[in-house]
Amino acid sequence: MFVDRVFLTWHSTTSLAAALPAGFASFTIVSLFMGTVQYANTFVAQYVGAKRPERIGPVIWQGAYLSIFSGFFALVPSYFASDIFNWIGHAPEIRKEEIIYFRITCYGVGPHVLSTAISCFFSGRGQTNVVLLVNAVSISINIILDYALIFGYWGLPSMGIEGAAWATNIGLLVSALLFSILFFRRQHRQVFATLHGWKPDITLAKRMCYYGGPNGLNFFLDIMAFTSFILIVGKLGPIPLAATNLAFNINSLAFMPLIGCGIAVSTMVGQRIGADKPEEAEFCTWTAVHIAVGYMAIMTISYLAVPKIFLLPFGIHATGIEFQQANILAEKLLRIVAIYCLSDAFYLIFTHALKGAGDTRFVMWTSLGLSWGTMVIPAYLSLTFFQPSIFILWSFICLYLILAGIIFYWRFKKGAWKEMKVIEPTNIT
């Protein structure tokens, strides 16, 4: 959806303002299922470490079944899109486009979850190059279709924000298809039971829900927290909302690479826990922390010193006083982002390491308490009673991520995760 928002910046400030809350709202729906099936990555990694490849195919199939359910489930909020955004109560011109974008992106939930589930087959075994290649193809298609469908090029209709939503869905569908084709290759069918492991496995599904469920719930509640925060910001008007959209998009340049790094850490920790080598898992985690902190230090300096550079792509074709106002405000918000960048590195790496071992419940409850207790609720109360500036609201994000970095560092240092394992004992099949 990052790509959508770049192109929508060139389309109109209204579309830009609408894309962030609507996109976060639809991603909130997908996050519960996505977070659950994403935990198949840990199962795959630990089965690899335990040298039990025949259990890998069945794990992915359990995730595939959940993805089918998620696709049907998402039709419900899509049907009530008008009621949802009328209740939220943003400005009418923003609300209209929010409804369109939300309804259509809900149709892409099933392919999104399926793509995530099957990608774990590759990432859990350390084949991140395959995941990178498929995602690159998917994003490229999204970019091309965004350009064509938003503005009406190459004989296609000019659809605005509706075109952006369909471009995203098509990109996700292509991703799911490519992962499926690669999953069913002959060598995979023989070694990992990717074809013969299709039967529902109640015992395995229960273990996935036991460990993956908290991960999915954590992801869901975290996204819901940020969605709620964005909806609160939207009460300040279209300019603060558009500026927040810009700042979040640029912030993704910092944290998205670290999410990829975190998935790699989760995989390495899982493989070594599966092989009963927790000390090696700890070494891998600290190596990733050093890399993440170095990268975030560069991004922190860049956000403070040259924030205008990051905003240039959004302003290539954007005009009007409203965009200029949003652009100036976003530049100031990036300096707030710089405050929590380093803490965000600790948060992302340590949470993925803990999840790779199986410590999902602590991550879930801690993230829930912090995100709502230090960000959403204080933001809502301050808006209700004190009518604060956008900078006060953003200070709550800083508080949340700084505390999260400290707490998850402490949890990792305690070392309880070294005794955890999510896969069943070897004598159980």
Summary of the structure (lengths in Angstrom):
residues: 429
radius of gyration: 21.3
end to end distance: 40.4
largest distance: 67.9
contacts: 1612
relative contact order: 0.13
helix: 86%
strand: 0%
